[in-house]
């Protein structure tokens, strides 16, 4: 390996190559253009129905609701605005569990879910609910027989994410939804990482509730939505009380500019998914081809049943978390941006070997990355890993 990296791009600590798109994505310029008018002259409250300012804002909100619904093949009234996936997860799981508790108080989820799901389940346990946390297989996927065996007559809600935020594996939500639907059990799906990367058709898959967010799909932060199937056998208990907005499910003045941004982002996602996913997969595979021969490298999660942009690898070197923190010319992460510690609970669930769980890096490619950036990042990572490995060997 050469001691110096060819630097056609000249990345720096101030302007690193961005490869942390599962943490958040940059806002697409088209989305910014769509939002700007609603931050200036079009400032009306969508709930005001006595003048043009409010009526224009309401029309924009409903147009965006239709755009979000179209991406997942839902009906427009089934989209409820929230502040993001965390709030959507809370509203869905708490709302459904509390509304269904006369029938039962048993809930099921995966050990590898996002903290917004796991912590919500933990809160419900404190309220007297019983939660079964299913272990995934070594590849990160849920074994359907394991789920089937966990279902009970008093099970009311199952929550399984469509795409894992750390390792990018895609769960078989269609089969899981069918299994739950046949038993009259509500299925909640956290789809924050899936939109624009995986085709979603809620007319064919009987999911009850689905959490969505804008900022993982080149939209603004602070806005999300919850899909609530109109034929839901129970009405969710709302978690925010106030003016009865959003069909009484989520009170609060709607942020028109953010909602318009989410609609534009989801419209773009639907328009680009057929071409964008193969392009990003080619970049991911190009990077993996450089990294897969690192001695002792482990790819975390199933390679095939996985979104196109995700690489999560464990390295056989000491203190990988420190290595990731000291890499300045590219932006990557060692675990989820929502995790408080350096050791991934997702990787611990896949393999109790805490060394692997604490020595991982997550690299996620996005819409605006180029082949030149991927090639540069690959060479840079190889050099940094080699340096770290050499230091570890000398210290030993």
C-alpha positions as CSV (number, residue, x, y, z in Angstrom):
1,X,0.0,0.0,0.0
2,X,1.2,3.5,-0.8
3,X,2.0,5.7,2.1
4,X,0.2,8.7,0.6
5,X,-3.3,8.8,-0.7
6,X,-4.1,10.2,-4.1
7,X,-6.3,13.2,-3.3
8,X,-8.2,14.3,-6.4
9,X,-11.0,15.6,-4.2
10,X,-9.1,17.2,-1.3
11,X,-11.5,16.3,1.5
12,X,-10.8,17.9,4.9
13,X,-12.0,17.9,8.4
14,X,-14.2,20.9,7.6
15,X,-15.5,19.4,4.3
16,X,-15.3,15.6,4.7
17,X,-16.8,13.1,2.2
18,X,-20.3,12.4,3.7
19,X,-20.9,8.7,4.1
20,X,-23.3,8.8,7.1
21,X,-26.6,8.9,5.3
22,X,-28.4,6.5,7.7
23,X,-27.9,9.2,10.4
24,X,-29.4,11.9,8.2
25,X,-29.4,12.9,4.6
26,X,-28.7,16.3,3.1
27,X,-31.8,18.1,2.0
28,X,-32.3,17.9,-1.7
29,X,-32.1,21.3,-3.4
30,X,-35.5,20.7,-5.0
31,X,-37.0,20.2,-1.5
32,X,-35.4,23.4,-0.3
33,X,-37.0,25.3,-3.2
34,X,-40.4,23.8,-2.4
35,X,-40.1,24.8,1.3
36,X,-38.9,28.4,0.9
37,X,-42.2,30.1,-0.1
38,X,-43.9,28.7,3.1
39,X,-41.2,30.5,5.2
40,X,-42.0,33.9,3.8
41,X,-45.2,35.3,2.3
42,X,-47.1,32.0,2.7
43,X,-47.1,32.0,6.5
44,X,-50.7,31.1,7.2
45,X,-51.8,28.6,9.8
46,X,-53.4,25.6,8.1
47,X,-56.1,25.4,10.8
48,X,-57.3,28.9,9.9
49,X,-60.2,28.6,7.5
50,X,-61.5,32.1,7.3
51,X,-58.9,33.7,5.0
52,X,-56.6,32.9,2.1
53,X,-53.5,32.6,4.1
54,X,-54.8,29.7,6.1
55,X,-56.7,28.1,3.2
56,X,-53.5,28.2,1.0
57,X,-51.5,26.6,3.8
58,X,-54.2,23.9,4.2
59,X,-54.1,23.1,0.5
60,X,-50.3,22.8,0.6
61,X,-50.5,20.4,3.6
62,X,-53.1,18.2,1.9
63,X,-51.1,18.1,-1.3
64,X,-48.0,17.0,0.7
65,X,-50.1,14.4,2.5
66,X,-51.1,13.0,-0.8
67,X,-47.5,12.8,-1.9
68,X,-46.5,10.9,1.2
69,X,-49.4,8.6,0.8
70,X,-48.5,7.9,-2.8
71,X,-45.0,6.7,-2.1
72,X,-46.3,3.9,0.3
73,X,-49.6,3.3,-1.6
74,X,-51.8,4.5,1.2
75,X,-54.9,6.7,1.2
76,X,-54.4,10.4,1.9
77,X,-56.5,10.4,5.2
78,X,-54.3,7.5,6.5
79,X,-51.3,9.8,6.9
80,X,-51.1,11.6,10.2
81,X,-48.4,14.3,10.6
82,X,-45.9,14.0,13.5
83,X,-42.5,15.5,14.4
84,X,-40.6,12.5,13.1
85,X,-40.3,8.7,13.5
86,X,-39.7,8.8,17.2
87,X,-43.0,10.5,17.8
88,X,-44.7,8.2,15.3
89,X,-43.3,5.1,17.1
90,X,-44.5,6.4,20.4
91,X,-48.0,7.2,19.1
92,X,-48.3,3.9,17.3
93,X,-47.1,1.6,20.0
94,X,-48.4,3.3,23.1
95,X,-51.6,4.3,21.3
96,X,-52.4,0.8,20.0
97,X,-51.3,-1.0,23.2
98,X,-53.4,1.3,25.5
99,X,-56.4,1.1,23.2
100,X,-56.3,-2.7,23.0
101,X,-55.5,-3.5,26.6
102,X,-59.0,-4.8,27.3
103,X,-58.2,-7.7,24.9
104,X,-54.6,-8.3,26.1
105,X,-51.4,-6.7,27.4
106,X,-48.8,-8.8,25.6
107,X,-46.5,-7.1,23.1
108,X,-43.7,-8.4,20.8
109,X,-40.7,-6.7,19.2
110,X,-37.1,-7.4,18.1
111,X,-34.0,-6.9,20.2
112,X,-32.5,-5.0,17.3
113,X,-35.2,-2.4,17.0
114,X,-34.5,1.3,17.2
115,X,-34.3,2.8,20.7
116,X,-37.5,4.8,20.0
117,X,-39.3,1.4,19.9
118,X,-37.3,-0.4,22.6
119,X,-37.6,2.5,25.1
120,X,-41.3,2.8,24.3
121,X,-41.8,-0.9,25.0
122,X,-39.9,-0.4,28.2
123,X,-42.2,2.4,29.3
124,X,-45.2,0.1,28.6
125,X,-43.6,-2.6,30.7
126,X,-43.6,-0.1,33.6
127,X,-47.4,0.3,33.0
128,X,-47.9,-3.4,33.5
129,X,-47.6,-4.7,29.9
130,X,-45.6,-7.8,29.1
131,X,-43.1,-7.5,26.3
132,X,-41.3,-10.4,24.5
133,X,-38.0,-9.3,22.9
134,X,-37.2,-11.7,20.1
135,X,-33.6,-12.4,19.2
136,X,-32.7,-12.2,15.5
137,X,-30.8,-14.7,13.6
138,X,-27.0,-14.2,13.1
139,X,-27.7,-12.4,9.8
140,X,-30.0,-9.9,11.5
141,X,-33.2,-11.3,10.1
142,X,-36.2,-12.4,12.1
143,X,-37.0,-16.1,12.0
144,X,-40.7,-16.4,11.3
145,X,-41.1,-19.6,13.3
146,X,-39.7,-17.8,16.3
147,X,-42.3,-15.0,15.8
148,X,-45.0,-17.6,15.3
149,X,-44.1,-19.4,18.5
150,X,-44.2,-16.1,20.5
151,X,-47.7,-15.1,19.5
152,X,-50.3,-15.6,22.2
153,X,-54.1,-15.1,22.5
154,X,-53.4,-11.9,24.5
155,X,-50.8,-10.5,22.0
156,X,-52.2,-7.2,20.7
157,X,-49.3,-5.4,19.1
158,X,-46.1,-6.6,17.2
159,X,-43.5,-4.0,16.2
160,X,-40.8,-4.9,13.6
161,X,-38.8,-2.4,11.6
162,X,-38.7,-2.7,7.8
163,X,-35.0,-1.7,7.5
164,X,-32.6,-1.9,10.4
165,X,-31.0,1.5,11.0
166,X,-27.5,0.1,11.8
167,X,-27.0,-3.0,9.6
168,X,-29.5,-2.2,6.8
169,X,-31.2,-5.7,6.7
170,X,-34.7,-5.8,5.2
171,X,-37.3,-7.8,7.2
172,X,-39.9,-9.9,5.4
173,X,-42.7,-7.5,6.5
174,X,-45.3,-8.9,4.0
175,X,-45.1,-12.3,5.6
176,X,-45.0,-10.9,9.2
177,X,-48.0,-8.6,8.4
178,X,-50.0,-11.5,7.0
179,X,-49.2,-13.7,10.0
180,X,-50.4,-10.9,12.4
181,X,-53.4,-10.0,10.3
182,X,-54.6,-13.6,10.3
183,X,-54.6,-13.5,14.1
184,X,-56.2,-10.1,14.5
185,X,-52.9,-8.6,15.9
186,X,-51.8,-5.1,15.0
187,X,-48.4,-4.8,13.3
188,X,-46.5,-1.6,13.6
189,X,-43.5,-1.1,11.3
190,X,-40.8,1.5,11.7
191,X,-40.0,2.4,8.1
192,X,-37.8,5.4,8.7
193,X,-34.8,3.9,6.9
194,X,-36.9,2.3,4.1
195,X,-38.5,5.1,2.1
196,X,-36.8,5.7,-1.3
197,X,-34.8,2.5,-0.8
198,X,-37.4,-0.2,-0.6
199,X,-40.7,-0.4,-2.5
200,X,-43.6,-0.1,-0.1
201,X,-47.2,-1.1,-1.1
202,X,-49.6,-0.9,1.7
203,X,-52.5,-2.0,-0.5
204,X,-50.8,-5.5,-0.7
205,X,-49.2,-5.7,2.8
206,X,-51.6,-5.6,5.7
207,X,-49.5,-3.4,8.0
208,X,-51.6,-1.7,10.6
209,X,-49.3,1.2,11.5
210,X,-46.2,2.5,9.8
211,X,-43.8,5.2,11.0
212,X,-42.2,7.6,8.4
213,X,-39.8,10.5,8.6
214,X,-38.4,13.0,6.1
215,X,-34.8,13.5,7.0
216,X,-33.7,10.0,6.1
217,X,-35.1,10.6,2.6
218,X,-33.4,14.0,1.6
219,X,-36.1,16.0,3.4
220,X,-36.0,18.3,6.4
221,X,-35.6,17.3,10.0
222,X,-38.4,17.7,12.5
223,X,-41.2,16.3,10.4
224,X,-42.6,12.8,10.0
225,X,-45.8,10.9,9.7
226,X,-47.7,7.8,10.9
227,X,-49.7,5.7,8.6
228,X,-52.9,4.6,10.4
229,X,-54.9,2.1,8.4
230,X,-58.5,3.3,8.2
231,X,-59.9,-0.2,8.9
232,X,-57.9,-0.4,12.2
233,X,-60.1,-2.4,14.7
234,X,-59.2,0.0,17.5
235,X,-58.8,3.8,17.7
236,X,-55.3,4.8,18.9
237,X,-55.1,6.6,22.2
238,X,-53.6,10.0,21.4
239,X,-50.4,11.0,23.2
240,X,-50.6,14.8,22.8
241,X,-53.7,16.6,23.8
242,X,-54.7,20.0,22.6
243,X,-56.7,21.3,19.7
244,X,-57.7,17.9,18.3
245,X,-55.6,18.3,15.1
246,X,-54.9,15.4,12.8
247,X,-58.2,13.6,13.4
248,X,-57.7,14.0,17.1
249,X,-54.6,11.8,17.0
250,X,-51.9,14.5,17.2
251,X,-52.6,18.0,18.4
252,X,-50.4,21.0,17.5
253,X,-50.1,23.6,14.8
254,X,-48.9,22.0,11.6
255,X,-45.5,23.2,10.3
256,X,-46.4,23.9,6.7
257,X,-42.9,24.4,5.4
258,X,-41.6,21.1,6.8
259,X,-44.7,19.2,5.7
260,X,-44.3,20.6,2.1
261,X,-40.6,19.6,2.3
262,X,-41.5,16.0,3.3
263,X,-44.1,15.8,0.5
264,X,-41.5,17.0,-2.0
265,X,-38.8,14.6,-0.7
266,X,-41.2,11.6,-0.9
267,X,-42.3,12.7,-4.4
268,X,-38.6,12.7,-5.5
269,X,-38.0,9.4,-3.8
270,X,-40.8,7.8,-5.8
271,X,-39.6,9.3,-9.0
272,X,-35.9,8.2,-8.5
273,X,-36.1,4.9,-6.7
274,X,-35.9,2.7,-9.9
275,X,-32.7,4.3,-11.0
276,X,-31.2,5.5,-7.8
277,X,-31.1,2.2,-5.9
278,X,-29.0,0.4,-8.5
279,X,-26.6,3.3,-8.8
280,X,-26.1,3.5,-5.0
281,X,-25.8,-0.3,-4.8
282,X,-23.0,-0.1,-7.4
283,X,-21.2,2.5,-5.3
284,X,-21.6,0.3,-2.1
285,X,-20.3,-2.8,-3.9
286,X,-17.4,-0.7,-5.3
287,X,-16.4,0.3,-1.7
288,X,-17.0,-3.2,-0.3
289,X,-14.6,-4.6,-3.0
290,X,-11.9,-2.5,-1.5
291,X,-12.6,-3.3,2.1
292,X,-13.6,-7.0,2.1
293,X,-10.0,-8.3,2.0
294,X,-9.0,-6.5,5.2
295,X,-7.8,-9.3,7.5
296,X,-10.5,-10.3,10.0
297,X,-13.2,-8.0,8.6
298,X,-16.8,-9.1,9.3
299,X,-19.8,-7.8,7.3
300,X,-22.6,-7.4,9.8
301,X,-26.0,-8.4,8.6
302,X,-27.3,-10.3,5.5
303,X,-25.6,-9.1,2.3
304,X,-28.5,-9.9,0.0
305,X,-31.6,-9.0,2.0
306,X,-30.2,-5.5,2.7
307,X,-30.7,-2.0,1.4
308,X,-28.4,-0.8,-1.3
309,X,-26.5,1.9,0.6
310,X,-25.4,0.1,3.8
311,X,-22.1,-1.3,4.8
312,X,-21.6,-2.2,8.5
313,X,-18.3,-3.9,9.3
314,X,-16.5,-5.1,12.4
315,X,-12.7,-4.9,12.4
316,X,-10.3,-7.1,14.2
317,X,-8.5,-4.1,15.7
318,X,-8.5,-2.6,19.2
319,X,-10.6,0.5,19.9
320,X,-12.4,0.8,16.5
321,X,-14.7,3.4,18.0
322,X,-11.7,5.7,18.6
323,X,-10.5,5.0,15.1
324,X,-13.9,6.2,13.7
325,X,-13.9,9.3,15.9
326,X,-10.4,10.2,14.6
327,X,-11.2,9.8,11.0
328,X,-11.8,13.4,9.9
329,X,-11.8,13.4,6.1
330,X,-14.8,11.2,5.7
331,X,-18.0,11.2,7.8
332,X,-19.0,7.8,9.1
333,X,-20.3,6.4,12.4
334,X,-19.6,3.5,14.7
335,X,-23.2,3.0,15.7
336,X,-26.6,4.6,15.4
337,X,-26.7,8.4,15.9
338,X,-29.5,7.8,18.5
339,X,-27.4,5.4,20.7
340,X,-25.8,6.8,23.8
341,X,-22.9,4.4,24.1
342,X,-20.2,3.1,21.8
343,X,-21.3,-0.5,21.8
344,X,-24.2,-1.3,19.5
345,X,-27.1,-3.2,21.0
346,X,-27.9,-4.4,17.5
347,X,-24.6,-6.1,17.0
348,X,-24.7,-7.5,20.5
349,X,-28.0,-9.1,19.7
350,X,-26.5,-10.7,16.5
351,X,-23.4,-11.9,18.4
352,X,-22.8,-11.6,22.1
353,X,-19.1,-11.1,21.3
354,X,-18.8,-7.5,22.7
355,X,-15.5,-7.1,20.9
356,X,-17.2,-7.2,17.5
357,X,-20.1,-5.1,18.7
358,X,-17.7,-2.4,19.9
359,X,-15.4,-2.5,16.9
360,X,-17.8,-1.6,14.1
361,X,-18.2,1.1,11.6
362,X,-21.3,2.0,9.6
363,X,-20.8,3.4,6.2
364,X,-24.0,4.6,4.3
365,X,-23.9,6.0,0.8
366,X,-26.3,8.5,-0.5
367,X,-27.8,10.3,-3.6
368,X,-25.0,12.8,-3.9
369,X,-22.0,10.5,-3.6
370,X,-19.7,9.9,-6.6
371,X,-17.4,7.1,-7.8
372,X,-14.4,9.4,-7.2
373,X,-15.5,10.0,-3.5
374,X,-16.0,6.2,-3.0
375,X,-12.6,5.4,-4.4
376,X,-10.9,8.0,-2.3
377,X,-12.8,7.0,0.8
378,X,-11.8,3.3,0.3
379,X,-8.1,4.1,0.0
380,X,-8.3,6.4,3.0
381,X,-10.0,3.8,5.2
382,X,-7.5,1.1,4.2
383,X,-4.6,3.4,5.1
384,X,-6.2,4.4,8.5
385,X,-7.1,0.8,9.4
386,X,-3.6,-0.3,8.4
387,X,-2.1,2.3,10.7
388,X,-4.3,1.4,13.6
389,X,-3.6,-2.3,13.1
390,X,0.1,-1.7,13.1
391,X,-0.1,0.3,16.3
392,X,-2.1,-2.5,17.9
393,X,0.5,-5.1,16.9
394,X,3.4,-3.0,18.2
395,X,1.5,-2.4,21.5
396,X,0.9,-6.1,21.9
